[in-house]
Amino acid sequence: MARTHEIASTIRRLFGGALVAPLVASAVLFAGCGLPASLPSAERPPIGAEPPTAVPVAAPPAATPSAAPAADTAWRTPAATVMISPVSGTAAGWSQALVLPYGEEPEALGNGMMSSLLATEERKAEHGPTLATVDAQGRWWVADQFKHRIARYAADGTYLDAISLEATEPLEALEVFDDGRALGLTADGRWVVAADDRATNIRAEQSIVFAANDGSTAYGWSLFGDRTGAMTVADDRRPTNREVRWFTSRAGTQYGIDFAGEDQIVVTLPESRVRLTLDVMAETGQPVFVSTEFDTDRAGNIHLLLIGNVVVAPESEDEPDERFVTRAAHVVVSPRGELLANRAVPDPYGMWDYGVPQRFHVRPDTGTAHIVTVEPDGVAIWQSGQSWAAASSPDAAEVSFTP
């Protein structure tokens, strides 16, 4: 429990209260298990790949998956600086593709503010949608908690249908597989398996915090970061979990995400024998301690949403002594370790943000990145104008930084 409080405290320090209701399991995922560098390396949770030992970027692991090149193949350890910019309501190259509104009719999402039983606005986030995710067909699956269902919408926002939920606790995570099954996790530690338009609750034996999926398997970490798990759904609707060393992308390539310091993210690509270090900086030149969400596309590109805070000094006597200002960026890394993009993003925090991660998604067949926010008028879906599944070489790179 002390470790839980330590993690939650770290999250609060990072985001300055920006998360409305930071649940512990969600906070661990959204922080990517990136704890301050002052902690002993043995205490830092592994994320897909083995963490560095004594230096910011450790030597590549001695053991590699069977699909990787021979052990005597030299590893490359390139480094790149990525910039994270101030967030705003809009960003170059992004547009608001959809707003899924609230309402009493079946095609609308539910929201507790419509109920006279809800006395205070402070509780509105408890009674609205908690998250949304996109599947391989471009359909949106929304955890519509107030109406006790998962509502499904076409890519253009047309309402399709809904799957009733037995769970009364909010969904904290939801991964949709290519065969139409979905695996979710509730705040009270239950798996929710949706298959054949019906959802089943199962008590989770272990708390796995989802990160991404490859179409048939969801990957994540244990709550305290001592193992990396791969979750599938068996024919009897029971989740099965196995321990793995690497995540697997939508292209079948393996990768790891790790934190080497307060302002460094390491992307390990064992099949290409590359360990890429990303040094994260604000446009002011300040190193930034960031958290990350990530996803992949069918070309094997790894997309990261980086979010951090920069301490800004007051510009006048009317401003507080200092304040935290959110910075964020969308970064794309190819399966060969090339930096394909470093782009500004819209504000990833909605006005009615529930505090659940899973605000960043990539449509796997196109590589189009999305950011989902929960707003007073509905669930807003922001879409990148670039389809990154076609960007598999530096010739298609977009690495210029737009503040």
Buried (B, 14 or more C-beta within 10 A) or exposed (E): EEEBEBBBEBBBEBBEEBBBBBBBBBBBBBBBBBBBBEEEEEEBBBBBBBBBEEEBBBEBBEEBEEEBEEEEEEBBBEEBEBBBBBBEEBBEBBEBBBEBBBEEEEBBBBBBBBEEEBEEEEEBBBBBBBBBBBBBEBBBBBBBBBBBBBBBBEBEBEBEEBBEBEBEBBBBBBBBBBEBBBBBBBBEBBBBBBBEEEBBBEEBEEBBBBBBBBBEBBBBBBBBBEBBBBBBBEEEBEBEBEEBBBBBBBBEBBBBBBBBBBBBBBBBBBBBBBBBBBBBBBBEEBBBBBBBBBBBBBBBBBBBBBBBBBEBEEEEEEEEEEEBBBBBBBBBBBBBBBBBBBBBBBBBBBBBBBBBBBBBBBBBBBBBBBBBBBBEEBBBBBBBEBBBBBBBEEEBBBBEBEE
